[in-house]
Amino acid sequence: MIARLGKNTLVIQEAYSHWDIQDVLNDINPILVSGGYQPAYFFNGTPVIGQGGFSVIIKLGKELSESDMRLIRRLLSIRGIKVVEEV
């Protein structure tokens, strides 16, 4: 999986199943909700190989703080997800 981490959006892509997406969301949702970021989730994808897998786009109501970005980056990296930061 790959995560694109920006100030106002977070995209998790190339997941093999919706269960993979759910596991990641279970880790980062408490941070987003408790931080008052008002996340909106957009799910997309297909299990067909070669089509990019499942993905979720999370749009935030405000910019992520530096400490929350570091925490999310660390949580995703621990799960073996490649994190790409977008400016």
C-alpha positions in Angstrom: 0.0 0.0 0.0 1.0 3.6 -0.5 -0.1 6.6 1.5 0.0 10.2 0.2 0.0 12.5 3.1 -0.9 16.2 2.7 -1.9 19.0 4.9 -5.6 18.7 4.1 -5.9 15.2 2.5 -4.7 11.7 3.1 -4.9 9.1 0.4 -4.4 5.4 1.1 -4.2 3.4 -2.2 -3.3 0.1 -3.7 -4.9 -2.0 -0.9 -5.7 -5.6 -1.7 -9.0 -5.6 0.1 -11.4 -3.4 2.0 -10.2 -5.2 5.2 -6.7 -3.6 4.7 -8.3 -0.2 4.4 -10.4 -0.8 7.5 -7.3 -1.8 9.6 -5.5 1.4 8.6 -8.6 3.6 9.3 -9.0 2.0 12.7 -5.5 3.2 13.5 -5.8 6.8 12.2 -9.4 7.6 12.9 -9.0 8.3 16.6 -6.3 10.9 15.8 -8.4 12.6 13.1 -11.6 12.7 15.2 -10.1 13.7 18.5 -8.1 16.4 16.7 -11.3 18.0 15.3 -10.2 17.5 11.7 -13.8 16.6 10.5 -12.7 13.8 8.1 -14.8 13.0 5.0 -14.1 9.6 3.4 -14.3 8.7 -0.3 -13.9 5.0 -1.1 -12.9 3.8 -4.5 -11.4 0.7 -6.1 -11.7 -2.8 -7.4 -10.1 -6.1 -6.4 -9.0 -6.7 -10.0 -5.2 -7.1 -10.2 -3.6 -4.3 -12.2 -6.3 -1.8 -11.6 -4.8 -0.2 -8.5 -6.7 -2.0 -5.8 -8.9 -0.3 -3.2 -8.3 3.2 -2.1 -9.7 5.8 0.3 -9.4 9.6 0.1 -9.8 11.4 3.4 -10.4 15.1 3.1 -10.0 17.1 6.3 -11.8 20.2 7.5 -8.5 21.8 8.6 -4.8 21.4 8.1 -3.0 18.6 10.0 -0.6 19.8 12.7 3.0 18.8 12.4 2.8 16.5 15.4 -0.3 14.7 14.0 1.4 14.4 10.6 4.5 12.8 12.3 2.2 10.4 14.3 0.2 9.4 11.3 3.4 8.9 9.2 4.9 6.7 11.9 1.7 4.6 12.3 1.5 4.0 8.5 5.2 3.2 8.3 5.0 0.7 11.1 2.3 -1.1 9.1 4.7 -1.3 6.1 2.9 1.4 4.1 5.1 3.6 1.9 4.4 7.2 2.9 4.8 10.0 0.4 4.4 13.5 1.7 2.7 16.0 -0.6 3.5 19.7 -0.2 
